[in-house]
Amino acid sequence: MKPLAHRIQGVSESRTFAIAGEIRKLRDAGEDIVSFALGEPDFPSPDCARLAAEAALDNNFTKYTAFEGMFELRTAVAEKFQRDNHLHATPETVLITCGGKQAIYNTLQAVCESGDEVLIPAPYWVSYPEMVKLSGATPVIIRTDASTDYKLTPALLRSALTPRTKLIFINSPSNPSGMMYSEAELRALASIIDEKDLYVLSDELYEKIVFDGNTHCSIGSFPEMRERTITVNGASKVFSMTGWRIGYMHASPEIIHAASVVQIQSTTSATSFAQKGALAALKCADADVQLMVAAFQKRRDLISGLLRDIPGISFATPQGAFYVWINVSRHLECASMDANEPVHYLLFKYKVGLIPGDAFGDGSYLRISFACSDRDINEGAKRLKEGLASIPLD
């Protein structure tokens, strides 16, 4: 047999879905597993979205839509971008995609090519480097740490720039750290990005899941960033509609056209009746979002309190999203473990599932998702504490 494509051989599968698959097999075998693994809200999708999709099916709204998405939905998304993000959006600068992931993929395929470098601050969402590789470009990882709240700084950005740099990722609130960029921090980065004539892909999927009165800021709202920013969002996280696969992106007409070409030749368009559901959510689900965010803040407070009782770990209290990024480097060093060993040890011996930090660019950490019940948070934290306590901190 002839070999598979060279480009796919260097691309890894999603570690979050791989761990979720192991958890599912253990549960199917009758094991009582508490999962902190998958980044998926455990709330139902809004009733208004479900009813709108049901009505669309009842009315046989099951054919192709316009490849760029229903005009009514693009209009609603443009209004959302104008109102919430202060972007100069119109239906013509919006593309509806099959989830936020496809919006990112479309963008990289449209903007990047062999020889380009794409800057990715670590910790990062697991798919960023792999999608960059699929575009032919080279991912360049910029390591951050607790001293900068796991955020990119102007100094770190300048240190990573080369003549080949073309695009940089910004993710706020962050998966996996839960940290957010302030407006001042984004403006400092924007000055350099504009000076060096770079593109920015701003992943804002968690923009409404914020705590303690924090305010989300979109870097694309700055005048100098208007033409060079691709803003990605979607229904998955904020509306708890992960399986609906509806994303949306805003960019200059040139980039939207190029991304649309990628979409036409891959998925054609997002699912028709799911678009109807997303339209209803944008118009009617504010109360659902507020209830979900309030619950997530209570869970954030609960798990933060429980984690503070575990010796030898450290973490920054998340400002948004629904993750805690915990430093377990002391345990790894004392037990001479690599990044994956504690995850499998905790899963198979203590029945608690987490994601190893090397999937996000730093093997000294574990990611906890608190998108689960209070019962699971309490029980999972108990098992985590017992599991880590079994590793002596000499």
C-alpha positions as CSV (number, residue, x, y, z in Angstrom):
1,M,0.0,0.0,0.0
2,K,1.1,3.5,-0.7
3,P,1.9,5.7,2.4
4,L,-0.7,8.1,3.9
5,A,-0.2,11.8,3.4
6,H,2.9,13.2,5.0
7,R,1.0,16.1,6.5
8,I,-1.2,13.8,8.6
9,Q,1.6,11.8,10.1
10,G,2.8,14.7,12.3
11,V,-0.7,15.6,13.6
12,S,-1.9,14.2,16.9
13,E,-5.4,13.2,17.8
14,S,-7.3,15.2,20.4
15,R,-6.1,14.2,23.9
16,T,-9.3,15.4,25.5
17,F,-11.4,13.1,23.4
18,A,-8.9,10.3,23.9
19,I,-9.2,10.5,27.7
20,A,-12.9,10.9,27.4
21,G,-12.9,7.6,25.4
22,E,-11.0,5.8,28.2
23,I,-13.5,7.1,30.7
24,R,-16.4,6.0,28.6
25,K,-15.0,2.5,28.3
26,L,-14.4,2.2,32.1
27,R,-18.0,3.4,32.8
28,D,-19.3,0.9,30.2
29,A,-17.5,-1.7,32.2
30,G,-19.3,-0.7,35.4
31,E,-16.7,1.6,37.0
32,D,-17.8,4.6,39.0
33,I,-15.7,7.3,37.4
34,V,-15.9,11.0,38.3
35,S,-14.9,13.0,35.2
36,F,-13.2,16.4,35.2
37,A,-12.1,15.8,31.6
38,L,-14.4,17.0,28.9
39,G,-15.0,20.7,28.3
40,E,-18.7,20.5,27.8
41,P,-21.4,22.3,29.8
42,D,-23.7,19.9,31.5
43,F,-26.7,22.1,31.2
44,P,-29.4,21.4,28.6
45,S,-29.6,23.5,25.5
46,P,-32.0,26.4,25.8
47,D,-35.7,25.4,25.3
48,C,-36.1,28.2,22.7
49,A,-33.3,26.7,20.6
50,R,-34.7,23.1,20.8
51,L,-38.3,24.3,20.0
52,A,-37.0,26.3,17.0
53,A,-35.1,23.3,15.6
54,E,-38.1,21.1,16.1
55,A,-40.3,23.6,14.3
56,A,-37.8,23.7,11.5
57,L,-37.9,19.9,11.2
58,D,-41.7,19.9,11.3
59,N,-41.7,22.4,8.4
60,N,-39.1,20.3,6.4
61,F,-36.4,22.9,6.7
62,T,-33.8,20.3,6.0
63,K,-32.2,21.4,2.7
64,Y,-29.0,23.4,2.0
65,T,-28.9,26.9,3.2
66,A,-26.6,29.5,1.7
67,F,-23.1,28.3,2.1
68,E,-22.2,31.2,4.3
69,G,-25.2,30.6,6.6
70,M,-28.8,31.8,6.7
71,F,-29.0,35.5,6.1
72,E,-31.2,36.0,9.1
73,L,-28.7,34.2,11.3
74,R,-25.8,36.1,9.9
75,T,-27.7,39.3,10.6
76,A,-28.3,38.3,14.2
77,V,-24.6,37.3,14.7
78,A,-23.5,40.6,13.2
79,E,-25.8,42.5,15.6
80,K,-24.4,40.4,18.5
81,F,-20.8,41.3,17.4
82,Q,-21.7,45.0,17.2
83,R,-23.5,45.0,20.5
84,D,-21.3,42.8,22.6
85,N,-17.9,43.0,21.0
86,H,-18.0,46.5,19.4
87,L,-16.9,45.1,16.0
88,H,-17.8,46.7,12.7
89,A,-19.9,43.7,11.7
90,T,-22.4,43.2,8.9
91,P,-23.9,40.0,7.5
92,E,-21.2,40.2,4.8
93,T,-18.4,40.0,7.4
94,V,-19.9,37.0,9.1
95,L,-19.5,33.3,8.2
96,I,-21.6,30.5,9.9
97,T,-19.5,27.4,10.4
98,C,-19.9,23.8,11.7
99,G,-18.7,24.8,15.2
100,G,-16.0,27.2,16.3
101,K,-13.4,24.6,15.5
102,Q,-14.3,24.8,11.8
103,A,-14.1,28.6,11.9
104,I,-10.5,28.3,13.2
105,Y,-9.7,25.6,10.6
106,N,-11.2,27.6,7.8
107,T,-9.1,30.7,8.8
108,L,-5.8,28.8,9.0
109,Q,-6.4,27.2,5.6
110,A,-7.3,30.6,4.1
111,V,-4.5,32.7,5.7
112,C,-1.5,30.4,6.3
113,E,0.8,28.3,4.2
114,S,4.1,26.5,4.1
115,G,6.9,28.8,5.4
116,D,4.6,30.8,7.7
117,E,4.9,30.7,11.4
118,V,1.9,30.9,13.8
119,L,2.5,32.0,17.4
120,I,0.6,30.1,20.0
121,P,0.8,31.1,23.7
122,A,1.0,28.1,26.0
123,P,-1.1,26.8,27.7
124,Y,-3.3,26.6,24.6
125,W,-6.3,24.7,23.5
126,V,-5.2,21.3,22.2
127,S,-6.2,21.7,18.6
128,Y,-4.4,24.9,17.8
129,P,-1.0,23.4,16.9
130,E,-2.5,20.5,15.1
131,M,-4.7,22.7,12.9
132,V,-1.7,24.9,12.1
133,K,0.3,21.9,11.0
134,L,-2.6,20.9,8.7
135,S,-2.4,24.3,7.1
136,G,1.2,23.7,6.2
137,A,2.5,26.4,8.5
138,T,4.7,25.9,11.6
139,P,3.3,26.4,15.1
140,V,5.7,28.4,17.4
141,I,4.9,27.9,21.1
142,I,5.4,30.8,23.4
143,R,5.6,29.5,27.0
144,T,3.9,31.5,29.7
145,D,3.6,30.8,33.4
146,A,2.0,31.8,36.7
147,S,4.2,35.0,36.9
148,T,2.1,36.5,34.0
149,D,-1.1,34.7,34.9
150,Y,-0.5,32.4,31.9
151,K,-0.9,35.3,29.5
152,L,1.2,36.6,26.7
153,T,3.2,39.8,27.4
154,P,4.7,42.3,24.9
155,A,8.2,41.1,25.9
156,L,7.3,37.5,25.2
157,L,5.6,38.4,21.9
158,R,8.6,40.3,20.7
159,S,11.0,37.5,21.6
160,A,9.1,35.1,19.4
161,L,8.7,37.2,16.3
162,T,10.6,36.4,13.1
163,P,10.2,37.6,9.5
164,R,8.1,34.4,8.9
165,T,5.5,35.2,11.6
166,K,2.1,35.6,10.1
167,L,-0.6,35.0,12.7
168,I,-1.0,34.9,16.5
169,F,-3.6,33.2,18.6
170,I,-5.4,35.0,21.5
171,N,-7.8,33.0,23.7
172,S,-9.7,34.9,26.4
173,P,-11.2,33.5,28.6
174,S,-8.6,30.8,28.2
175,N,-9.0,27.0,27.8
176,P,-7.3,25.7,29.9
177,S,-6.2,28.4,32.4
178,G,-9.5,30.3,32.8
179,M,-7.5,33.6,32.7
180,M,-8.6,36.7,30.8
181,Y,-6.8,39.5,29.1
182,S,-7.7,43.0,30.2
183,E,-8.3,45.8,27.7
184,A,-4.9,47.4,28.6
185,E,-3.1,44.1,28.1
186,L,-4.7,43.6,24.7
187,R,-3.9,47.1,23.6
188,A,-0.2,46.6,24.5
189,L,-0.2,43.5,22.3
190,A,-2.2,45.1,19.5
191,S,0.5,47.9,19.2
192,I,3.1,45.3,18.4
193,I,0.8,43.2,16.2
194,D,-0.1,46.3,14.1
195,E,3.6,47.4,13.9
196,K,4.6,43.9,12.6
197,D,1.6,43.6,10.2
198,L,0.3,40.3,11.7
199,Y,-3.1,38.6,11.7
200,V,-4.8,37.7,15.0
201,L,-7.1,34.8,15.5
202,S,-9.1,35.7,18.6
203,D,-10.9,32.7,20.1
204,E,-13.8,34.0,22.2
205,L,-15.9,30.9,22.7
206,Y,-16.1,31.5,26.4
207,E,-16.7,35.3,26.3
208,K,-19.9,35.3,28.4
209,I,-18.7,32.7,31.0
210,V,-16.9,35.2,33.2
211,F,-16.8,35.6,37.0
212,D,-16.4,38.3,39.7
213,G,-17.6,41.1,37.4
214,N,-14.8,40.7,34.9
215,T,-15.4,42.2,31.5
216,H,-14.5,40.6,28.3
217,C,-12.8,42.7,25.6
218,S,-12.4,41.8,21.9
219,I,-9.1,42.8,20.4
220,G,-10.8,43.3,17.0
221,S,-12.7,46.3,18.4
222,F,-9.5,48.4,18.3
223,P,-9.4,50.5,15.1
224,E,-5.9,49.4,14.2
225,M,-6.9,45.7,14.6
226,R,-10.1,45.9,12.5
227,E,-8.8,44.5,9.3
228,R,-6.2,42.1,10.8
229,T,-8.4,40.3,13.4
230,I,-10.5,37.1,12.9
231,T,-12.9,36.8,15.8
232,V,-14.2,33.3,16.4
233,N,-17.3,32.5,18.5
234,G,-20.2,30.0,18.5
235,A,-23.1,28.4,20.3
236,S,-21.3,25.5,21.8
237,K,-20.1,26.8,25.2
238,V,-22.2,29.9,26.0
239,F,-25.5,28.2,25.0
240,S,-24.5,24.7,25.9
241,M,-25.1,23.6,22.3
242,T,-21.9,21.6,21.7
243,G,-23.6,18.9,19.6
244,W,-25.4,21.3,17.4
245,R,-22.1,22.3,15.7
246,I,-22.8,26.0,15.1
247,G,-19.9,28.4,15.1
248,Y,-19.5,31.9,13.7
249,M,-16.6,34.1,12.7
250,H,-16.1,37.8,11.9
251,A,-13.3,39.2,9.7
252,S,-12.7,41.4,6.7
253,P,-14.7,40.6,3.6
254,E,-11.5,39.3,2.0
255,I,-10.8,36.8,4.7
256,I,-14.5,35.8,5.0
257,H,-14.5,35.1,1.2
258,A,-11.4,33.0,1.5
259,A,-12.7,31.1,4.5
260,S,-16.0,30.6,2.7
261,V,-14.1,28.9,-0.2
262,V,-12.6,26.4,2.2
263,Q,-16.0,25.8,3.7
264,I,-17.7,25.3,0.3
265,Q,-15.2,22.6,-0.6
266,S,-15.4,20.8,2.8
267,T,-18.8,20.9,4.6
268,T,-20.7,23.2,2.2
269,S,-22.7,24.8,5.1
270,A,-23.8,24.4,8.6
271,T,-26.9,22.2,9.3
272,S,-30.1,24.0,8.4
273,F,-32.3,23.3,11.4
274,A,-29.3,23.7,13.8
275,Q,-29.0,27.2,12.4
276,K,-32.6,27.9,13.3
277,G,-31.9,26.8,16.8
278,A,-28.8,29.0,17.1
279,L,-30.9,32.0,15.8
280,A,-33.4,31.4,18.5
281,A,-30.7,31.1,21.2
282,L,-29.1,34.4,20.1
283,K,-32.5,36.1,20.4
284,C,-34.1,34.5,23.4
285,A,-31.6,32.6,25.6
286,D,-30.0,35.4,27.7
287,A,-31.8,34.2,30.9
288,D,-30.5,30.6,30.3
289,V,-26.9,32.0,29.9
290,Q,-27.2,34.0,33.1
291,L,-28.4,31.0,35.1
292,M,-25.6,28.8,33.7
293,V,-22.9,31.4,34.4
294,A,-24.2,31.9,38.0
295,A,-24.0,28.1,38.6
296,F,-20.5,28.0,37.1
297,Q,-19.3,30.7,39.4
298,K,-20.6,28.8,42.5
299,R,-18.9,25.7,41.2
300,R,-15.7,27.6,40.6
301,D,-15.8,28.8,44.2
302,L,-16.6,25.3,45.4
303,I,-13.8,23.5,43.6
304,S,-11.3,26.3,44.4
305,G,-12.0,25.9,48.1
306,L,-11.5,22.1,47.9
307,L,-8.3,22.3,45.9
308,R,-6.8,24.7,48.4
309,D,-6.9,21.8,50.9
310,I,-4.7,19.6,48.7
311,P,-1.0,19.9,49.7
312,G,1.7,20.4,47.1
313,I,-0.4,21.9,44.2
314,S,-0.9,25.5,43.1
315,F,-3.4,27.2,40.8
316,A,-4.7,30.6,39.8
317,T,-8.4,31.2,40.5
318,P,-10.0,31.2,37.1
319,Q,-11.6,34.4,35.9
320,G,-13.8,32.8,33.2
321,A,-14.5,29.5,31.3
322,F,-15.0,26.4,33.5
323,Y,-11.5,25.1,34.0
324,V,-8.8,25.1,36.7
325,W,-5.2,24.7,35.7
326,I,-3.4,23.1,38.6
327,N,0.4,22.8,39.0
328,V,1.4,19.3,40.1
329,S,5.1,19.6,39.3
330,R,6.1,18.7,42.9
331,H,4.3,15.4,42.6
332,L,5.8,14.7,39.2
333,E,9.3,15.4,40.4
334,C,9.0,13.4,43.6
335,A,7.5,10.3,41.9
336,S,9.7,10.7,38.7
337,M,6.5,10.6,36.6
338,D,6.0,12.1,33.2
339,A,3.0,14.2,32.4
340,N,0.7,11.2,31.4
341,E,1.5,8.9,34.3
342,P,-0.5,10.7,37.0
343,V,-3.5,11.0,34.8
344,H,-3.7,7.2,34.2
345,Y,-2.8,6.6,37.9
346,L,-5.6,8.8,39.1
347,L,-8.0,7.4,36.6
348,F,-7.4,3.7,37.1
349,K,-6.6,3.6,40.8
350,Y,-8.7,6.5,42.2
351,K,-11.4,6.7,39.5
352,V,-11.1,10.4,38.7
353,G,-10.5,11.6,35.2
354,L,-8.4,14.7,34.2
355,I,-6.5,15.9,31.2
356,P,-2.7,15.9,31.3
357,G,-1.1,19.4,30.9
358,D,1.2,18.4,28.1
359,A,-1.9,18.3,25.8
360,F,-2.1,22.0,26.4
361,G,1.6,22.7,26.2
362,D,2.9,22.3,29.8
363,G,3.4,18.8,31.3
364,S,3.7,20.2,34.8
365,Y,-0.1,20.8,35.0
366,L,-3.4,19.0,35.0
367,R,-6.6,20.5,33.7
368,I,-9.8,20.2,35.7
369,S,-13.2,20.9,34.1
370,F,-15.8,21.9,36.6
371,A,-18.6,21.5,34.0
372,C,-20.2,18.9,36.3
373,S,-22.4,18.6,39.3
374,D,-21.7,19.7,42.8
375,R,-21.7,16.0,43.8
376,D,-19.1,15.2,41.2
377,I,-17.0,18.2,42.3
378,N,-17.0,17.2,45.9
379,E,-16.4,13.5,45.2
380,G,-13.8,14.1,42.5
381,A,-11.8,16.6,44.6
382,K,-11.8,14.0,47.4
383,R,-10.5,11.3,45.1
384,L,-7.9,13.7,43.6
385,K,-6.7,14.6,47.1
386,E,-6.4,10.9,48.1
387,G,-4.6,10.1,44.9
388,L,-2.1,12.9,45.2
389,A,-1.6,12.2,48.9
390,S,-0.4,8.7,47.9
391,I,2.6,10.3,46.1
392,P,5.0,11.4,48.9
393,L,6.3,15.0,48.6
394,D,9.9,14.3,49.7
